[in-house]
């Protein structure tokens, strides 16, 4: 079986959950003697040196079966490619590869219209689409967070979308929904990494029977008992994510400010991440101002350490420095791969109480949940984590190892082969 995986970005160029999962799947499929995977990952003009004159699809770093789609003239309003030549090159690529399955892990920077194009070029191919967010439903970055009051959105409509993005008339969002659904008709099977997503898509009008839950998986690290903190205090917290608005770093920094103001300083927060250029200007300024002020403090008075970006092979060392992993996301947070990473190293997670984290974490058993977006609630949870005796040991003991890469591969192979799909969708 030949499987073409189409991904938003290559994880070695731009870190992110969707592209990391796509690459883990690619690597896992390569271990199977009965599968021949090919990866096509998009890039945008944030990597200008990788663009070649006249080229639209190129190899990547001399790696076999890994290719880059050089995004051209992308239309972020209609989520489509504006380049006829790029579409032609993609069609030629499909005919050259001749896959049995085309598995889209995203369409951003690629184009929702590439689903229909795939079907037109290869009428018999099986098309699988994994939803890593709600971009088909929600034009506000697919987060389904209302820009009017930052509350979670459970239902899209022309008027509600217009309220969040008033630059366009309600009729535009009606047409956008029709446009999205028209291209989604090309998909044979949809998969989601979290079960709660299926209800959202069903409410939007898609057939539940076409959806299957397949969990994300990672190459297992093996549960490692963390080194004890000084004085057996479990008071070191880690943030591992992109520095963008939806990941909620600002909520964590506000919680730090509240703890200090209350006189509580016996904790350390380590920030690991990058891509702050994708944050809104206001959030970027807020984060940069906080970190600059922290850097100006005497070393002994700092509660926050900024470690910057990291590669996957550095994760073990970064995790070894903390006792807890904090996930303060302010959107649905579909799956949250960092929860799996934290659990694979035996670290309990403190997370917002919605979406993927709420589905995965059992509060008080293998982690702690707090009210999404509430810096005071997070501050109290951090204080509790630092001071409640036996809490860390109890939660660490309650952790179940996350799904492995092999389990994820097996799940997707069942989808590709049509095994138990109807039962899984029920």
Secondary structure by P-SEA (a helix, b strand, c coil): cbbbbbbcccccccccaaaaaaaaaaaaaaacccbbbbbbbbbccccccccccccccccccccccccccccccccccccccccaaaaaaaaaaaaaacccbbbbccccccccaaaaaaaaacccbbbbbbbccccccccccccccccccccccccccaaaaaaacccccaaaaaaaaaaaaaaaccccbbbbccaaaaaaaaaaccccccbbbbbbbccccccccccccccccccbbbbbccccccccaaaaaaaaaaaaaaccccbbbbbbccccccccaaaaaaaaaaaaaaaacccccccccccccccccaaaaaaaaccbbbbbccccccccaaaaaaaaabbbbbbcccccccccccccccccccccccaaaaaaaaaaaacccaaaaaaaaaccccccaaaaaaaaaaaaaccccccccc
